Amino acid sequence: MPLLPPPEWAAHQAVWIGFPSDPELWLGDLIEAEREAAAFASAVHSNGAGEKVWLVAAHEDAAAKARELAPFATVVVEKFGDVWLRDTGPIVLGSGGERRAQGFRFNGWGGKYDLDGDQDVGERLAGRAQLPFAKADWVLEGGAIDHDGSGTVLTTEQCLLNPNRNRGLAQQEAEERLRRDLGFDRVVWLGEGLLNDHTDGHIDNLARFVGPGRVAIPTPAQDDPNEAVYRDAARRLEAAKLDIVTLPSPGRLTDETGDVIPASYMNFYIGNAAVVVPQYGAPNDRAAVEAVQALFPDRVAIGLRADHILSGGGSFHCISQQVPK
């Protein structure tokens, strides 16, 4: 049987977390983004009760700041373009004595952000972890898929079938590649992702497995810019005979120019001891943490602000990639 990536709630050896490192990318958000990343790392580590944290910095100056803010973490210096290790880091398959790291081509989310170091940081991280590494010859970002460990995977047509990733890739061929390289035997297709998500619809902002065959999706808030997206996702998941649970939506949040930002509580990270839920200063922040806590009674749900990480385009799940035990 092919190796599968374990579900995120399975035991972790460690987690890679990207540390904001480039002042030119982060501008006035850099200092607060560093603090948010360090707070996330601390929650995952949970004073040693959680998992090891491998905090990845792009250069020595950023590494010094990471050590200052997160003295409990192992700081790794590896050149990357930006912190989104969910997309550029390796996906680890298997557990116990049989594990390997699977990589994919990366083209800057369809050519939007072509940054030096992002194309091979996954292979370098796998080497540091002493994991055998293979690289598939097609574009796939880790945030474009979510799976439950049983062979079922969620993705979106908007992202995985987008011609800016793999031109001419048909749905059946995409399914064959997911089966060949990651061992999935059932692909459940959702449609569009969140409005103004520069990843072209990553699933980890929209729908997440929270147990075998059980998927969490947002329920629309009043005047929610993603109401139609959420309702379409629910219809497709129901048709796939998956068990659906709902989390609140942050609703309509905008930046200083008035543009809608792709804020989502779905970008939580499931650690060994804690589930860390991004917060945005929205009315539903507390309710989202309470809903996640009910889904994971064996862990502590922790809400942490992620406004400044979101300014870069993602949240806690996006900057992390777990290493199964």
Secondary structure, DSSP 8 states (H G I E B T S, - for coil): -------TTS-EEEEEEE----HHHHGGGHHHHHHHHHHHHHHHHGGGTS-EEEEEESSHHHHHHHHHH-TTSEEEE---SSS-HHHHS-EEEEETTEEEEEEEE--HHHHT---TTTTTHHHHHHHHTT--EEEEEEE--GGG-EE-SSSEEEEEHHHHT-TTTSTT--HHHHHHHHHHHH---EEEEE----TT-TTSS-GGGT-EEEETTEEEEEE--TT-TTHHHHHHHHHHHHHTT-EEEEEE-----B-TTS-B----TT--EE-SSEEEEEE-S-TTHHHHHHHHHHH-TTSEEEEEE-HHHHHTT--TTTTEEEEE-
